[in-house]
Amino acid sequence: MEQIAQKMTGASAGRDAHDFDFIVCGAGSSGSVVAARLAQDGQARVLLLEAGGDDVDSRVTDPAQWPLNLGSERDWGFVGQPAPGLAGRRLPLSMGKGLGGGSSINVMVWARGHKEDWNHFAAEAGDERWGYESVLGYYRRIEDWRGAPDPVRRGSGGPVHVAQPDAPQPIAQTLVTAAGLAGIPVFDSPNGEMMESDGGAAIAELRINGGQRESVFRSYVAPMLAHPNLTVLTDALVTGLVFAGRKVVGVDAVVRGEPRRFHARCETVLSLGAVHTPKVLMQSGIGHRDELHAHGISVIQHLPGVGQNHQDHIAFGCTWAYHAPQGVGGGGCEAALYWKSDSRLNHPDILQCQLEFPVPAPAEAGIATPEHGWTMFAGLAQPKSRGRLRLSGPDARDPVLIEPNSLSEPEDVAAALAAVELCREVGNSAAFAPLVRGEAAPGPRDKSGMIDFIRKSAVTYWHQSCTAMMGRDSMAVVDNELRVYGVEGLRIADASIMPRIPVGNTMAPCVVIGERAADLIRLAHGLSSAHGIGNPVRV
């Protein structure tokens, strides 16, 4: 694969090896989709640039080893600025670096987002093609669902293998049972009907195929690597956009330590994630003029929303000790629960993700971790707090400053209290008695003590998003077709375009964003459909 990935294609066409029709920056859960779908045409020359390395390592392929990637060369290892809402702590903000991006180091949960997420996207974009009914069509195209048939909501024969574990661990099955005893609806699947309702509990759907992780890169790009019109370069850090006037005509990059410039005849797509996409935009002259002037960067387009609206799922680990060691299935996350902190809401705002092993709390929380146990992350699925990104300098080597601003809004603290209370109610159910010895964290506390626990134990699901949002107001960065306002030849396709963070994990929505971007680009440039990956593309 490495030999194919380094191969510069298209020389027989008499064009420079640095010239392409399309350049896609970032081989994560959106960029992999865009590059593969554009390359299906067979004529368009597509370049996919990835700053990280390959994905041929047991830490990637073995689902149980995903924690070993955190802090490794496959993790950008971002750290947030001190946050008052977190008792001054700095949050570790992991993000995938390498082929597959986050889909190569995450917990492999396939969560498609709630109906109201997509309807909100459509309302903000002014385009019903982003709405839930349209997105169901994308999911039917995307999925190769290995569960009970649901022709309205689920797909078969697509590139993305999705399945529930064949034999979930007893602790996962017990969580679903305990949720039902607490009055929470139980569903056969956490997607489909459950994500059209108030929420519920179910055995998780995972991206594990034949006992191995299947990243989005493996689903989409790997089958295309032999195509001569697709080039994939690893260790290729995009450092800036190349302009001809107000049109993006390529990118500058450092490839294996050497500066290179690549030209895009048609379009460039940024799929670098919610941190590096706005960073590249700002360092290329697209952002708030005051932020750019502060670092001596010439303004190409004043867009004050670049780097703003930062959102992430914040969670609080509630842990129980086992009577005796229990098994861990897949990546250790085999059950999930979504519910409301307030019955008046039209969608769940609590996300509970079970891990089948005890997760240590941050040191500041002062909580001992049992040797054997399990952890439920009581999470905020729809946080109201908003953060931002700032530049520390104009150079690609200057780190971006991430200000998560977590738990700054009183509504988030109230929702966090409700999330932890629900977590403890379910986790202390009598249904767990055969497996669990007792609650290790947080334990009974008064309201003040529980807020202290929440601020000192909060971590994230590593779902950073919304920093170059789609919309129509003054803070929007891209329009309904993902084109950057005021700039030609440039689109964004990754989690940064989300107007708000979706209710669940972000991988599946990022695949939809990639599919949507590819459709829009194909239509704009008259590219034909092909049958190279799963079902044929339909616009």
N, C-alpha and C positions, 0 to 999 in steps of 0.2 A: 504494500500500500504506500509506503514512504516514497518508493521510486515513482509511482504514479502521481502522488501528491506533489512532487517537486517538478514534474514534467511541464514545460511551457509548451502549450499546444498551438496549433494553427499556423505554423511556419509555412506550410505548403500553400496557404492562401496568399503568400507574398506580403503579409503585414508584419510589422514589428512585434516582437515577442512581448513588448510592454503595452500593446494596444489591445483593447477588448471592447466588446459592445456594452457589457454590463460589469460593474464591479460591486461585489457584495462584501461588506466589511463585517466580519464576525461570523463564526461557524457554530452559533448556539441554536436555541430552540426556534428562532425565527429565521436567522440568516441561512441556516442549512436548508430550510424549506424554500426560501426565495431562490437560492442558487440552483438547487436541483430542478425546480419547476421551470426556470428560465432555460436551463440547459436541455430540457426535454425537447425543445424545438429542433435541436440538431444543427441549426445554422448559427444561432447567436453564440458568440464567444463570451464565456462567462468566467470571471476570476473570483474566487472565494479566498479571502485573506483571514487568517487566524493568528492572533498574537501568541497563543499557547502552542503546546506540542501535540503529539498524536494521542490516541486513546487506547493503545495496545498495552494495557497494564492490568494486573489482577485487581488493583485498587479501583479500577473503573468497571471492569467486567463482572467482578464478583459482588453481588448486591450487598453482602454482609460487610464489605470492607469500605463502604462509602465514608464513614467517619475519618478514615485515615487520609482522605484527601484534604480535609480541613487544615489549613495552615501549610499545605504542601505547595509544590510548584504548580499544581492544578487549581490553586485558589488565589485570586487577586489579593485576598487578605486585607481588604479595606477595614478601616477602623473609624467610627464616627467621632466627631468632636464631643467634648464633655457636654452632657445634657442635664439641665437642672431637674427635669422630670424624672430622671433616673438616678437621683441623688448624686449628680455630678459624674456618673460613670461614663466610660467610652464604650460603645457597643462594637463588638467584632461583627463585621458585615461581610461574610464570605460571598464570593461570586466565582462561578466556574471559569477557568482559563484553559483552553484546549479544545480540540475537536469535540463538538457536542455541547460546549459551554456548560451551563448549569445542569443540563440533562445528563451529563457524564459524571456528576458528583452529587446529585440530589438524592432524595429518599424515594424517588421513582413513582411518586403518587400521581395518578392521572385524575385531575379534578377540573371539570370543564367550565366552572363558573355558574353563577345563578342566573336564571332568566332575567332578573332585574338588572344584573350587571350589563348584559348586552343591550337591553333596552335603554339603559342610561348612555352607553356608548353611542347608540343611534341618535338619541335626543341631542347630545352634545355635538355630534358631527352634522346633524341635520340630514341624515342619510339612513333610510331604513335598511339598507344593505348591511349595516352593522347590527341590526336588531336580532332578537333571539330566533325568530323564524328563519331568517337567512343563515344565521350561524349554525342552526341545526343541519342545514344542507351541507355546510362545510364539515361538520363532525361526521356526517354520513359518508362523505368523501374520504376523510382522513383515516377513520378507524377500521381496524380489523378486530372487532369486538368478539371475544370468546365466551360470552355469557348468554343468558336467555335472549332470544331474538326480540327486538323492539324496532320494527322497520321505520317508525316515525322518528325515533330519537337516536338510534344506534346504527353504525355502519359496519359493513363486512367487506373484506377484500381490499381495504385501503392499506397504506404503508405502515400504519401505526398499530402494532400489536398491543392490545389492552386486555387484561384478564385479572380476575380476582385469584388469590392464592387457592390452590387445590385443597389444602388442609390448613386453615388458619389455626394459629396457636390457641390453646384454651383461654389465655388471657384476653385475646382479641374477641373471641366469641362471647366471653363473659361481659366485656364492655358493652356490646350490643344488647345483651340480655338486661344488664343493669340500667341502660338508658331506657329501655322499654318499661321497666318497673318504675322509673321516675316519671313516666307519662310522656316520653319523647317517642314519636313515631319511628318504627323500624322499617327499613326498606331493604330490598334485595340488592340494590345498587346505590352508591352515593351520587351517581350522576342520573341523567334522565329525569323521571318524575320527581325525585327528591329535590332536585335543584329547580323545580318549578313551584315549590311549596314553602312552608314555614321552616323547613329543615327536617333533620332526623338523624338517625344513626345507621351505619351499614359497615360491612366489611369493605375495605378499601380496594380500589382498582389500581393495578401496578403496571409499570413498564418493564416487566421481567419476562423473558422468553427463553424457555428451555433452561431455566436456572441461571441465566445471565442477564445483566442489565442490557436493555436495548435503548440507546440514546437516540435523540432525534437525528443526529448526524448519521448514525447507522441505519436508520429507517429510510432516510431520504437521499443522502449524498453517496454513501458507500455503494449502492447499486449502480451509481452513475459514473464511478471513477474511471472506468475504461473508455468513456465517451471522449473523443478527441477535442470537443469544443468546451470542455470543463477543466479548469486548472484550479487546484487547491494548493495553497502555500501556507505552511505552518511557520511558527517563529517569525511572523510578519506583523509588526506593530504599526498600525495606522497612526501617523503623526499629524496629518492635516489634509485639508481639501485643496484641490487645485482649481483655480477659477480662470475663466475667460470672460471678463466683465462680471456679470452677476450669474453666470452659468457655471456649475461644477462640471469640470471636464476630466476629473481624475483625482487620484490621491497620492500623497507622499507616504512612504512607509519605510521602516527599517526592517530588512529581511536578513535574518541570521547575522545581524550586526552591521549590515551594509545599507546605506541609504538608497532607495529606489523610488522611481516615479512611474506610476501606471496611469494610462489614459483610458477613459471611458467614452466611447462614441455616442452612446445613448443615455445611460443613467448610472448614477452611483447610489447605492443603498447602504445606509448606516444601520447595522444590527449589532452594535457593540454593547448593548445593555444600558440600564438606567443611570450608570455612572460615566462610562466612557463615551457614550453617544453625546451627551451634553458637553462633556469636556472637549471633544474634538470640534463640535460646533463652535464653542466659545473661542477656542484657541485658533480657529480658522476665521474668526470675525463675525460669527453669527450669535447674537445674544444681547443682553442689556448693554447699551452703550457705556454706561458708567462702569460696569464690571470690566469691559474690554479696555476702556481708556486707562483704568487703574493699573493695567499691566502692559500698557504700550501697544495694544493690539488694534490695528485699523478695523473700523466697522464696515463690514460688507452689508449686513442687514440687522437693524435694531429689532430684536425679538425678546422682550423682557421676561417671557415665560421660560426661557431656556435655563434649566437647572433648578427651577422652582417646582413646587407641588410634590416634593419628594414624599413617597408613602412606602410603608412596609407593614407586614403583619408582626405585631408584638405579642409575645407569649410569656407565660409564667408557669414554671415547672412544678407540678404537684406530683409527689412521689410516694409510693407505697412499698413496703418491704415484703418479700415473699417468705412463706414458711420454708420453702426449699427452692433451689435453682429451677428455673423454667427454661424451655427452649425459646429460641428467637427465630422467627420465620422471615425469609427474604431479607429486606433491609431493616426489618424490625418495626415497620409501621404497617399494620394490617387492619386497622379499624379507625374510623373517623366519626365525628359527631359535629353537626352544625345546628345552632339554635339561636333564639332571639333573647337579648337582654331586656327587651320591652315588646310586649305583644302588639303594640301599635305599629311596629316597623313592618315594611312590606317585603323584607328579606332577612335572612339570618345575619347577625353581626357578631356571633361567637363561633370560633373555629377551634375544635378540640381534636388534637392529633395524638394518638397513643403511640408510644415507643415501648417495646417489649424488654427494655433494660433500663436501669436507673441512670438518669442523666445528672451529673453533678451541677449544683447551683453555682452561680458566680460567687467568688470568694467573699464579696461584700455582704452577701445574704447571711453568712455565718451558719449554714445548715449542713449537717453531716449527711453523707450519702450512704444508704445501706449497701452492703456488699452484693446482695441479690434483690432485685425488685423491678418495678416498672414505673414509667413516668407518663403522665398526661400533661401535654402543654395546653393550658387554658389560654386561647389566643383571641385577639381582636381581629375579626374578619373585615371590619369596616372602620378603621381608626379615623378620627376627625383631625388629629394633629397633623400638621404639614411641616416638612423640613425643606432644606434647600442645599444646593451644591455651589461652592465658590472655587475660583481658581486660586492657586498659590503662586502662580507664575505663568509666563507665556509659553514655556517650553514643554514638549511632550514628557520630559522627565520630571517635571514639577507635579507633585501629587495634587489631586483634587481634594478639597476640603468638604467633607460630608457632615452636615448638621441635621441629624434626624429629627430633633425637636420632639422626641417621643414623650407621650403622656403629658403634653403641655396643655391639652384641652380638658376641662373638667368632665366632659362627656366620656372621655376615654377612661378616666379613673373610675367613673361609675360603672361603665361597661366591664372594666377589668374586675371590679369587685363581684359583679354578677357572674362573670365567667369562672372565677375561682370558686365561688359558692356552688355553682352548678357542677364543676369538676369534683369538688369534695363530696357533694351529695351523691353523684354517680359512683365515684371511686370508693366510698364507704358503704356501698350497698352490701346487703347480706349475700348477694350473689357471688361476691369475691371471697367469702369466708374460707372456702376450701383451698384457696391459693395464697391469700394475703394475710400476713401477720398483723399489719397495722399501718397507719398513715405516718410517713416520715416527714413530709413537708406539704403545706405550710404548718399544719396542725391548728388547733383552735386558737384564735386571736380576737381581740377586740378590733373595731373598725380602724383605729389608728395603727395598730400593729399589722393589720392586713395590708393597709396602704404602704407601710414601710416594707413589707415583704414584696409587694408588687413593684415598687420602685427599685429595690435592690436586687431582685431576681429576674427582672425582665430581660429577655433575649429576643432574637428575631427568627423568623422562618426563612430569612434570606430571600425575601421576595421584593426587593427594591424595584420601584416602578414610578411612572407618571411624571418624569422630569422633562419631557418634551411633548406635552399632551396634545391630543387631537381635539379640535374644537373650533369655535367661531368668535370667541371673545379676544380681548387684548392680550391675554396670557397664553393663548393657543400658539403652538409651534408648527403643527402640521394641519392640513385640511382633511376633509373626509376621504381623500385619495392618498393620504400620507405624504403629500408633497410639502416641503418646507416653504412656509410663506415667504414670498419675496425673492426666492432663489429658484433658478431653473436647474433641471437635471439632477435633483437630489430628493430622495425620499428616506423616510425612517421606518423601519419595521422591527420593533422589539417592544419590551415592556414599558419603555419610556413614553410611548404614545398613548397609553391608557389614561383616560380622563380621571378615573379613580381605580383604586386597586380592586380586583375581583374578590369575591367571597372566599374562594379556595386557593389552592396552589396555582402558581402562574405558568407552569410549563405548557399545559394544554391550551390556554388562551394565546400564548405566544405562537404556537403552531398555527392557530387560526389567523393571527395577524400576518404570519409569513405567507399563508395561502392567499389571503386577501390581497396582500401587496403584489404577489406574483401575478394574480389575475389582472390587477389594474395595470401593471407594467406590460403584460402580454397584450392586453387590449390596446394600450396606447401605441404599441410598436408593431402591431400586426403579427405577433408570433403565433404559430400554429400550435394545436394541442398534440399531445403524444401519449403513449401508453407505457412509458418507462417505469413509473412508480405507482403501484396501486391502480386506482380508478382513473380514467381520463379526466383531465381538467375541464370544467365547464364554467363559463363566465356568466 
